[in-house]
C-alpha cells in the first residue's frame, strides 16, 4: 500500500496551548488520518520494544527548539519515508501494533464514535448485502460478517476480499483499492462523503485452478457465477458470438458449473479491468485499457489507422516495478512546501524483459497505478506460494478460528439475469507482438526526485529467459 504525508497543518493546542504541527497521512492519495510527531514517536518506540532497534528504519530525532519551516518540511519527508519503509517491511507492516495504530488514528481523525451501524456491501452483480457491524470493525471483521450473512464457509472466506470502488454514471465500478487490515471499512467509505463510493465483495485470487475449491460450495459457486456473468456483460471477458450463444444456453439450463468451465477458457476470465489511461507502449502517449489477471498485465490499444490490439506483459518477465507520483507546479513555476499544488499524477513503471539481454521500462500513467501495483504484488505472492508447494488456503486466510458474528437471517446469492447480446460492433482482438519495432520507451533507470531506490519492488518471481522462450 502506498503511504504519503504530502502536507502538514499548524493546529492550535488543547485548552488554548501552543500550536503544534499535524501530519496528514494519505493512502492512495486519500486522507487516512492526521497525527502528531509525538504519536508517531510513540509508535516507533512500541515497535522498537517488540522487534528491536536493528529491524526498524531511522526515525527523525527530537528537536529541543521550535522548527523552522524548512525543518518542518524536512521532518515531513523523513516521516513519510519512515512510514513507507515500515509498511513495506513484511514483519513490521503486518504487525498488529502498526495496523491498530492506523485504525485508531483513522477513527479519531474522522471523529467517528464506536457504535453499531448497518453497512451496505455489494456483490459483483449489484446485489446488496446489509450487515450490522461496529464503526470500529476492521476489514477482516467486516469480511467475516458478510460471509456469515451469505453463509459462506469459514475456510472459503480468504478466497474473497472487500474492495473500495467508485460507481460511475453507467453503473460500472472503477476500482480504487483493496481494503487493507489497517483501515476501518465503514470509516473509509463514509469519510469520502460521496454516494459514488461503495464496498464490493470479489474473489481475491488470480489462478483459476483455485475455482475448484470455491465451486464445491453452493454459496461460493453462486458468487463466482454472479461475478463471471457481470464481467461478461461489462465486456471485461472477451466473448465471440458463438461462445456467447453457448454461455446463454448453459445459463438458461442453470448449469452454473458448466457455465464457469466454459468461461475459464475465455480471454480475460477473472481479470480486473482498470479505467482507460495512457502508456508509452508501443509509442508515447498511447491510449490503453489495462487489465490484470492470469499472472500478466494486458494492454488493449488502438494504434492510428489500425484495429484494436493487445499487448501482454507476463509478471515473471518484470524484473521490478515502482509507483511514482508527481505534482504539477502552478503557473508561477514555484511552490512552497505543501501549498498551491495541483492534482497528483501517478505512474506505474516496470522493467520488462523484451528479449534476451534487453530490459526496457514500460510506463503506465493512471490514477489507479497503485491498485495496479497491488495486483502485481499479489500475483507474485501467489506464484511464489505455488512454486514453494505452499497452501493457498493458508496464504489467503490469516486469522484461523476467528469468531464470526452470524445472523439469524441468511441471505442467498441470487442468480443474475440472462446475458445480454454482445456488441456486434465489438472488434476481435489481435495479439500484439512484444518485439515491435520503433517502440518509444521513456527510460527511468535512475531515481528521480519523486522516487528512490527503496520505492522499487523487486520481483522474486522474475525469470531471466532467452529469446527462444519469449
N, C-alpha and C positions, 0 to 999 in steps of 0.2 A: 504494500500500500504506500502511496506517495504522501508524505507529510511535508508541510512547509509552514514557515512562520513569515508570511510576506509583509506584515506590517505590525506596528505597535501602537499603543494608546497610552496617553497620560491620563490617569484617573485620580480622583480625589480619594484620600484615605478615609477610613471609617471615623465617624464622630468628628468630622472636620479636621482630621490629622493631615500630615503631609501627603503630597501627591506621590503616586508610585506608577511604575511602568507595567502595563499589562501586555502580554504577548498573545496574539491571536493565532491559534494553531488551525491550519486548514488541512482538510483531507480531500484530495481530488478537486482543489480549488474552492471548496465549500467550507465555511466556518464550522469547526467541530467544537472548539471550546476556547476559553480565554483564561490564561493562567499567569501567575506572577513568578518571578525568578525564584523566590523562596520556596514555592510549591515544587518547581522542577528540581531544585536542590534537594528537597526532601525526598523526592522520587529517586534521585541519584543515590542518596545515602542509603535508602532502603535496598536498592538493587545491589549496592556495594556490600552490604551486610550478607545478603543472600548468595551472591555469586562471586564475590571477591573483586578487588580493585583491578586486577590484571585482565579481567574479562571486559570491563566497561571502557567505552571511549572516553576521551578527555572531556571534562566539564568546565565551562567558563568559571574562573575563580571569582571569589568575592572581591568587592572594592570597598575601601574604607570611606571614600568620599563620593559625593554625587557624580554621576556620569555625565560627560558632555554628550551632545547629540551624536557626534561621531562614535563615541564609545558605546552608546546605546545601540547604534546600528551594527557595530562590530559584535556586540554581545548577541544581538538578534541572529546574526549569521552563524555564530558559534552554536547557539542553542538549536537552530534549525538543523545543522549538520549532526549535532548530538542526537536529536530525536530521530532523524533518518537512520543513523547508524544503529541505534537501539532497535528500531522497528525491523530493520533488515537482518539483524542477528537472529538465527533460528532459536537460540535459547532465550535470549532476553525479550525478543519481540513476541514470543508466545507465552511469556510468564504471566501469571495472574496478577502479580504486583503491577506490571506495566499496563495491562489491559484494564484492570479495575480502576487505576488512577485516571485513565482517559474517560472511562464511563462516568465516574463521579464528576469529573470536570465538565463533561458534556451536559450532565443533568443540572449542575449548578449554574453553568453559563446560560443555558436556556430557561432557567428558573421554572423547571417543571417539578411539581411536588410528586412524591411517590403515592400513587393511588391506582385503583383498578380501573381499567378502561377497556373499551371494545376497539379492536384493531382489525381493519379490513385487509386481507391478503388475497390477491388474485391468482388464479390458475392461468395457464398459458392460453386457454380458450376464452378468457374473460370472466369465467365463473368466480363468484365472490365467496370467500370463506371468512366468517366473522369469528374471531377468537377473543376470549377475555384474558387479558394479561395485565401485568403491572407496568407502569411507565418506566420503572427501573429494571425491567427484564432485559437481559442481554440477548444477542442474536440467537444463541443456542436454545435459550428458553422459549423464545417465540417460535422457532422452528419446531420444537417438540410439541408446543401447543397446537400448531397447525396439523402436525402429523397425528396427534391424538384426535382432533376433530374429524380428520379424514379416515381414521382407523388404519393408518399406515403402520406396519410393524416396526418395533424399535430397531431391528437390525437393518432396516432399509432407510432409516431417516438420513443417514450420512450420504446417501446417493443423491440427495436433493439439497438445494440451497435457496436462500432468500436473496433476491436481487432488488435493488432500488432502480426504478425505471421512470422515464418521463413519457406520459401518454401524449402522442401527437394528435393533430386535428383529425387525421384519417383513422384514428383508433390504434395505430401501430405503436409498439413500445420501442423507445430508444433507451438502451441500457446504460445506466450511469455507473454503477459498480455493484459488486457482490458485497452484501452486508458482512461486516467483519466482527470478530469477537470483542473488539474494543469499543463497540458502539451499542447504543440502545435503539432498536428499530423504531419504536414509537416516537422517540425524540427526534431521530434522524429525519423521518418523513414529515412530521408536523412542523419542525423548525424551518423547513423550506417555504412554508406558508403559501402553498400553491396546490390546487386540486389536480394539477397535471402530474404530480409525483405520486407514484404508487409502489407497493411492495408486491413482487411476483414470485411464486414458487416455480422453480425449474430444475431439471436434473443438473448435477454439478460434475459429471464425469464426461470424458471425451471418447473413450473406446467403446464402440457399440457392442463389443463382446460382453460387457457388463450388463447389457439389457436383459440377458437371460436371468440374472439374479432378481431383477426387479419384476420381470414378467411372470415370475412364479406366483406372485401375489395379485389378487384381484384389484386392489386399490392401486398398486404400483403399475399394473398393466394399463389401467384406465388413465393414469397420469401421463404415461408415455404416449399413449394413443392420442389423448387430447392435445399434447404438445406437438406431436407429429402432424396431425390434421391442421393445426393452426399454422405451423411453419410452411406447410404446402400452400395453404391459402394465401399466405403473405408473399409467396414467391421465394422464400428462403431456400427451400428444397427444389432442385431443378427437375421438372417432370415433363416428359413428352406426352403427346395426345394419347398414344396407346397406353402408356403407363398410367395416365390419369384415368382412362377407362377401366383398367384392371383394378385400380385402387377404389374407384367408386363402386364397382361391383362387389368387392370384398366388404366395403363399408355397408352396403345395403344388406348384405348377409350377416352383418355384425360379427365378421370374422376378424377380430382385433389382432390376434397373434399373426395371422397370415398377412394382414394389412401391414403390420410392423416389419415382418420379414421382407416383404417386397420393398418397403420404404428404406430399409437398411442398405439396399443395393443402389439407391439413388444418389446422385451427386449432391453433396452438401447436407446429407442427412445428419442431424444432431449438431449442426454448425450454429454459431451465434453470429448474426449479421449486425454490422455497425452502419451508422448513417453515412451517406455519401461524403467523401472527403477528397484530399489531394495527395498525390505521391510523386516522387521523382523517378518512378519506374513505369514504363521503359523510357520516358522522357520527362523533362522538367514540367511541373505544374499539370500533371496528368490527372483528370478527374477519375476517381476509382470508387468502388464499393468493396469494403474489406469484410471477409467472413473468417471466423476462427473455428477450427474443428479438425478431427482426424489427424492430429499432430502436424498441422500446417496453417499458414495464413494464405487465404485465397484473395487475389486482387482481380476483380472484374472491371474491365475498362473498355472504352471505345476510342480507338485511335482515329485521327482525321481521315474521313473517306473510307473507313473500314467498319466491318460488323463488330458486334460485341465479342470481346476476347477475355481470356482468363489466364492469369499467371499464378502459379502455386509455389510457395516457399515452405519447404519442409523444416520443421523445428530442429531436426537433427543436423541440418546444414547451416544453422545460425550459430556462429561462434560465440556471439554475445549480443546484447541489445541494451538500450537505455532510453529513458524518457527524459527529454529536456524541455524546459519552459523558458519563454522569453516574454518580456512585456514591452510593447512599443512605447517609445517616448512621446510625449505631447509635441505639438507643432513647434514649440520653442527649442526642442532638441536637448533640453536638460530636465532633470527631475530630482527633487530632493528625496531622500530615503522614505519609501512608503507613501509618497503623496503624488497626486497628479498622474498616476499611471493608468494605462489603458487595460484592455482585456488581455488575459494571459493566453499565449499561443503555445500549444502543446505539440510535441513531435515524438513519435516512436521511431527510433533508428536501429536497424540491426545489421550486423556484418555477416554477409551471406557468401557461402562457397559456390560461386558461379561455375567454376570449372577447376580442374586440378591446379593447385598453387595460385588460384586467383580469388581473393576475397574482396568483396566490394560492399560498401554501405548502401542500404536502401532506406529512405526516409518517408514516413507517412505523417502528414500533418492533419491532426484531428483532435477535437475536444475530448474524444474518447480514447486518446492514446494510452492513458493509464490503465483503463479497462482492458485494452489490447495486451498491454504488458502483463497484467494479472493472468490473462488467458494463456499467454506463452508460458509463464512460470508454472501454472497448474498442469499444462500439458507435459512439461519437462518432468515435474514431480511424478506424474502418472507413469511416464515412460521409465523413470528410474525405479519405481516400485515394481513395475512389471519385470524389468531386467534383472532385479535382485531376487525375484521369486517371492516378493512380499505379498501381503494380503491387501487388496483394495478396500475391503471392509474395515480393516484396522486403520488405514490411511484416512478414510472418509469419516470414521466415527471415533472422535477423540474421547468423548465422555461416555464411557460404557457404564450401564447400570444407573444412569441418571433418572431422577424422579420425573415422571410425566404427569401433567395435570390433565386428566381425562374428563371429557364432557359426557353427560348422560345422553345427549342427542348427537348421534354420529351422523356425519354428512357424507353421502356417497358422491363420487365424482360422476357427473352426468356425461353422457356421450355427446360429442359435438355434432352439429348439423352436417348434412351431406356436403361433400366437397363441391365448391363452385367450379364451373368450367374454367380451365386455364386460359390465359390471354392468348388469343390466336395470333396476335402480332408479336408475341414474345419470340425473339430470335434464338436459335440454337447456339450453344456455347462452343467456341473453338479454343482448343488448348494453345496457349501462347508459349513458345519455346523460351527456356531460361537463358538461351545463348543468343539473344537478339543482338544484331549489330547496331552500331550508332546509339548505344544506351548512354544517356547523360545522367551521371550519378554525382551528387554533391558529397564529397568526402568530408567526414567529420572525425577523422582519425585522432586528432589531438583535442584534448579537453578545451572547451570554450569557457567563457565567464559564467555560463549558466550550468555547466556540468563539470564534475570532477571525476577522477578515475574510480572513486567509490560509488559513483552512480551507475556504473556499468554492471549489468547482470551477466556473469559468466555462465555458460551453458554446459552443464556436466553431461548432457546427452549428445553433445556435438560429435559428429563422426567425420574425420578428415579423409574423405574418399576421393577417388580419382575420376577422370573423365569417363571411363568406361562404365562407371556406376551411376552417372548422372542422367 
